[in-house]
Amino acid sequence: MTALFNRLVEAARIAWVSFKLYTVSDIIRGKSGIISLAGISLWLILIILPVSLFANPQIGLGRVAAFIFGGILVFNVYSVATWDWAWEIRKLINYNVLEHLIASGKSPLMVYLGLIPVSLIWLLMIIILGYGVVNVFVAQPEIVISDLKLLILAFTLLIIVVLSYALVLASTILISGTSGAIVEIFSWVLPLATGGFIPLSLMPESLRTLALLTPFSYPAELLRKALNIYEPILPTNTMFIIGYIYGLAFLTFSITLFKLGIRKTLKEGLKTLSAW
């Protein structure tokens, strides 16, 4: 019992130190947070304006704005999972932090206990910013939270799925030693191909079927339902049951794969990483 308590205290200490360091480096130091938000604003404007110009006017700008905001929400969650969580493994290797953690018998995942809260704060700022940009350049999104419990469960499922996805990407970085090509393909193709931007019912049938075979489509559909943006392609209860079974299975697989990557690293040593 004492050993378990000591491990929990040590994990909490590492998480707190990581949280402080990531907060300072990512949000405060050198006004990087302000510069990043300005860049994201410009990027959002460039993406939003073409969508609003070519949207079907019969749908209504408020509805179009809701579609755009839903896409921003899902896409930025994927972006955080890709560039904050998966890509972080590359930084930990290059800065010799991962080697130190492994040598000291600590799990590298302890660092994520401090990183994930910072990422969620950053994500919240981006979502608020995205809502403001959509409101100014398109219209006020027609979003109504129809069920708060449904929204919390849907967002929790989304975090489970993208955390699993981040661990899979991190594992491939550990095993292959290459990060950029894999990360780019997954971060751009997956949200588009699995209903992150567009409701499944509006997608071609073949692509819709493919999306339902992945765990990624279910949280996106449920979020749109919770925000009253669009009805899911399957009944809500069915989407939840399949989504959570699929999501938890995906999380189990990703943790197992990550542990295999760590064991492979212990046998073969850390690889020299390239961005591409």
C-alpha positions as CSV (number, residue, x, y, z in Angstrom):
1,M,0.0,0.0,0.0
2,T,2.9,2.4,0.9
3,A,4.6,1.6,-2.4
4,L,1.4,2.4,-4.4
5,F,0.9,5.6,-2.4
6,N,4.5,6.7,-3.2
7,R,4.0,6.0,-6.9
8,L,0.8,8.1,-6.9
9,V,2.6,10.9,-5.2
10,E,5.4,10.7,-7.6
11,A,3.0,10.7,-10.6
12,A,1.2,13.7,-9.2
13,R,4.5,15.6,-8.7
14,I,5.6,14.9,-12.3
15,A,2.2,15.9,-13.6
16,W,2.3,19.2,-11.7
17,V,5.8,20.0,-12.8
18,S,4.9,19.1,-16.4
19,F,1.8,21.3,-16.2
20,K,3.7,24.3,-15.0
21,L,6.4,23.9,-17.7
22,Y,4.0,23.4,-20.6
23,T,1.9,26.3,-19.4
24,V,4.9,28.6,-19.4
25,S,6.4,27.4,-22.7
26,D,3.2,27.1,-24.7
27,I,1.1,29.9,-23.5
28,I,3.1,32.6,-21.6
29,R,6.7,32.7,-22.7
30,G,7.6,35.1,-25.5
31,K,4.0,36.0,-26.2
32,S,3.8,32.7,-28.1
33,G,0.2,32.2,-27.1
34,I,-0.9,35.5,-28.6
35,I,1.1,34.9,-31.8
36,S,-0.4,31.4,-32.1
37,L,-3.9,32.7,-31.6
38,A,-3.4,35.4,-34.3
39,G,-2.1,32.8,-36.7
40,I,-5.1,30.5,-36.0
41,S,-7.5,33.4,-36.6
42,L,-6.0,34.0,-40.0
43,W,-6.1,30.3,-40.8
44,L,-9.8,30.1,-39.8
45,I,-10.7,33.1,-41.9
46,L,-9.1,31.6,-45.0
47,I,-10.9,28.3,-44.5
48,I,-14.3,29.8,-43.5
49,L,-14.7,32.4,-46.2
50,P,-14.7,29.9,-49.2
51,V,-17.2,27.7,-47.3
52,S,-19.6,30.5,-46.6
53,L,-19.4,31.9,-50.2
54,F,-20.2,28.6,-51.9
55,A,-22.7,27.2,-49.4
56,N,-26.3,26.6,-50.4
57,P,-28.2,29.8,-49.6
58,Q,-31.4,27.8,-48.9
59,I,-29.8,26.2,-45.9
60,G,-29.4,29.6,-44.1
61,L,-26.3,31.2,-42.9
62,G,-26.9,30.3,-39.3
63,R,-27.1,26.6,-40.2
64,V,-24.0,26.9,-42.4
65,A,-22.2,28.6,-39.5
66,A,-23.2,25.7,-37.2
67,F,-21.7,23.2,-39.7
68,I,-18.5,25.2,-39.8
69,F,-18.2,25.5,-36.1
70,G,-18.8,21.8,-35.6
71,G,-16.0,21.1,-38.1
72,I,-13.7,23.5,-36.3
73,L,-14.4,21.8,-33.0
74,V,-13.7,18.3,-34.2
75,F,-10.7,19.2,-36.4
76,N,-8.9,21.1,-33.6
77,V,-9.4,18.2,-31.2
78,Y,-7.6,16.0,-33.8
79,S,-4.9,18.7,-34.2
80,V,-4.3,18.8,-30.5
81,A,-4.1,15.0,-30.4
82,T,-1.7,15.0,-33.3
83,W,0.6,17.9,-32.7
84,D,0.5,18.2,-28.8
85,W,0.2,14.6,-27.8
86,A,1.6,12.3,-30.6
87,W,4.3,14.8,-31.7
88,E,5.4,15.3,-28.1
89,I,7.0,11.8,-28.1
90,R,9.5,13.1,-30.7
91,K,10.3,16.1,-28.5
92,L,10.8,13.8,-25.4
93,I,13.2,11.7,-27.4
94,N,15.2,14.6,-28.9
95,Y,15.5,16.3,-25.5
96,N,16.5,13.0,-23.8
97,V,13.5,13.2,-21.5
98,L,12.1,9.9,-22.6
99,E,15.4,8.1,-22.0
100,H,15.6,9.5,-18.5
101,L,12.0,8.5,-17.7
102,I,12.6,4.9,-18.9
103,A,15.9,4.6,-17.1
104,S,14.4,5.9,-13.8
105,G,11.6,3.4,-14.1
106,K,8.8,5.9,-14.6
107,S,6.1,5.7,-17.3
108,P,6.4,8.3,-20.1
109,L,2.6,8.7,-19.8
110,M,3.1,10.6,-16.5
111,V,4.2,13.6,-18.5
112,Y,0.8,13.6,-20.3
113,L,-1.0,14.1,-17.0
114,G,0.5,17.6,-17.1
115,L,0.3,18.1,-20.8
116,I,-3.4,17.2,-21.4
117,P,-4.9,19.9,-19.1
118,V,-2.8,22.5,-20.9
119,S,-4.0,21.1,-24.2
120,L,-7.6,21.3,-23.1
121,I,-7.2,24.9,-22.0
122,W,-5.6,25.7,-25.3
123,L,-8.4,23.9,-27.1
124,L,-11.0,25.9,-25.2
125,M,-9.4,29.2,-26.3
126,I,-9.3,28.0,-29.9
127,I,-13.0,27.0,-29.8
128,I,-14.0,30.4,-28.3
129,L,-11.9,32.1,-31.0
130,G,-13.4,29.9,-33.7
131,Y,-16.9,30.8,-32.6
132,G,-16.1,34.5,-32.7
133,V,-14.6,34.3,-36.2
134,V,-17.6,32.3,-37.5
135,N,-19.9,34.8,-35.9
136,V,-18.1,37.8,-37.5
137,F,-17.5,36.4,-41.0
138,V,-20.5,34.2,-41.5
139,A,-23.3,34.4,-38.9
140,Q,-24.2,33.4,-35.4
141,P,-24.1,29.6,-35.4
142,E,-27.5,28.0,-34.8
143,I,-26.3,25.9,-31.9
144,V,-28.5,24.8,-29.0
145,I,-27.3,22.3,-26.4
146,S,-30.3,20.0,-26.4
147,D,-28.9,17.6,-23.7
148,L,-25.9,18.6,-21.5
149,K,-25.4,15.0,-20.4
150,L,-25.3,13.9,-24.0
151,L,-22.7,16.6,-24.8
152,I,-20.5,15.6,-21.9
153,L,-20.6,11.9,-22.9
154,A,-20.0,12.7,-26.5
155,F,-17.0,14.9,-25.8
156,T,-15.6,12.3,-23.4
157,L,-15.9,9.7,-26.1
158,L,-14.1,12.1,-28.5
159,I,-11.2,12.5,-26.0
160,I,-11.0,8.7,-25.6
161,V,-10.8,8.2,-29.3
162,V,-8.3,10.9,-30.1
163,L,-6.1,10.0,-27.1
164,S,-6.0,6.4,-28.5
165,Y,-5.2,7.8,-31.9
166,A,-2.4,9.9,-30.4
167,L,-0.9,6.9,-28.7
168,V,-1.0,4.9,-32.0
169,L,0.8,7.8,-33.7
170,A,3.3,8.0,-30.8
171,S,3.9,4.3,-31.0
172,T,4.7,4.4,-34.8
173,I,7.1,7.2,-34.0
174,L,8.9,5.1,-31.4
175,I,9.0,2.0,-33.7
176,S,9.7,3.6,-37.1
177,G,11.8,6.6,-36.1
178,T,9.8,8.7,-38.7
179,S,7.0,11.0,-37.7
180,G,6.1,13.7,-40.2
181,A,4.7,11.7,-43.1
182,I,2.6,9.4,-40.8
183,V,1.3,12.4,-38.8
184,E,0.4,14.5,-41.8
185,I,-1.5,11.7,-43.5
186,F,-3.5,10.8,-40.4
187,S,-4.2,14.3,-39.2
188,W,-5.6,15.6,-42.6
189,V,-7.2,12.5,-44.0
190,L,-8.9,11.0,-40.9
191,P,-11.1,14.0,-39.9
192,L,-12.3,14.4,-43.5
193,A,-12.9,10.8,-44.3
194,T,-14.7,9.8,-41.1
195,G,-17.3,12.6,-40.8
196,G,-15.3,15.1,-38.8
197,F,-16.3,18.0,-41.1
198,I,-19.5,16.7,-42.7
199,P,-22.4,14.7,-41.3
200,L,-22.3,11.1,-42.4
201,S,-25.7,11.3,-44.0
202,L,-24.4,13.9,-46.4
203,M,-21.4,11.8,-47.5
204,P,-21.3,9.2,-50.3
205,E,-22.5,5.8,-49.2
206,S,-19.2,4.1,-49.8
207,L,-17.3,6.7,-47.7
208,R,-20.1,6.6,-45.1
209,T,-19.7,2.8,-44.7
210,L,-15.9,3.2,-44.4
211,A,-16.4,5.9,-41.7
212,L,-18.7,3.7,-39.6
213,L,-16.0,1.0,-39.6
214,T,-13.7,3.3,-37.7
215,P,-14.1,4.6,-34.2
216,F,-13.7,8.2,-35.3
217,S,-17.2,8.8,-36.8
218,Y,-19.2,8.1,-33.7
219,P,-18.1,10.9,-31.4
220,A,-18.4,13.5,-34.2
221,E,-22.0,12.4,-35.0
222,L,-22.9,12.4,-31.3
223,L,-21.5,15.9,-30.8
224,R,-23.5,17.2,-33.7
225,K,-26.6,15.7,-32.1
226,A,-25.8,17.2,-28.7
227,L,-25.3,20.6,-30.2
228,N,-28.5,20.2,-32.3
229,I,-26.4,20.7,-35.5
230,Y,-27.5,17.5,-37.3
231,E,-29.1,14.2,-36.6
232,P,-26.8,11.1,-36.5
233,I,-27.1,8.5,-39.2
234,L,-28.0,5.8,-36.6
235,P,-30.2,6.0,-33.5
236,T,-28.4,7.9,-30.7
237,N,-28.4,5.0,-28.2
238,T,-26.9,2.7,-30.9
239,M,-24.2,5.3,-31.7
240,F,-23.3,5.5,-28.0
241,I,-23.1,1.7,-27.5
242,I,-21.1,1.1,-30.6
243,G,-19.0,4.2,-30.1
244,Y,-18.0,3.5,-26.5
245,I,-17.3,-0.2,-27.1
246,Y,-15.2,0.7,-30.2
247,G,-13.5,3.6,-28.3
248,L,-12.5,1.6,-25.3
249,A,-11.3,-1.3,-27.4
250,F,-9.3,1.3,-29.5
251,L,-7.8,2.7,-26.2
252,T,-6.8,-0.8,-25.0
253,F,-5.2,-1.5,-28.3
254,S,-3.3,1.8,-28.4
255,I,-2.0,1.4,-24.8
256,T,-0.8,-2.1,-25.7
257,L,0.9,-0.9,-28.8
258,F,2.6,1.9,-26.9
259,K,3.9,-0.5,-24.4
260,L,5.3,-2.7,-27.2
261,G,7.0,0.4,-28.6
262,I,8.6,1.1,-25.2
263,R,9.8,-2.6,-25.0
264,K,11.2,-2.4,-28.5
265,T,13.0,0.8,-27.5
266,L,14.5,-0.9,-24.4
267,K,15.8,-3.7,-26.6
268,E,17.1,-1.7,-29.6
269,G,17.6,1.8,-28.1
270,L,16.1,5.1,-29.2
271,K,16.1,5.8,-32.9
272,T,17.4,9.0,-34.5
273,L,14.2,10.7,-35.4
274,S,13.6,12.5,-38.7
275,A,10.7,14.8,-39.3
276,W,10.0,13.1,-42.6
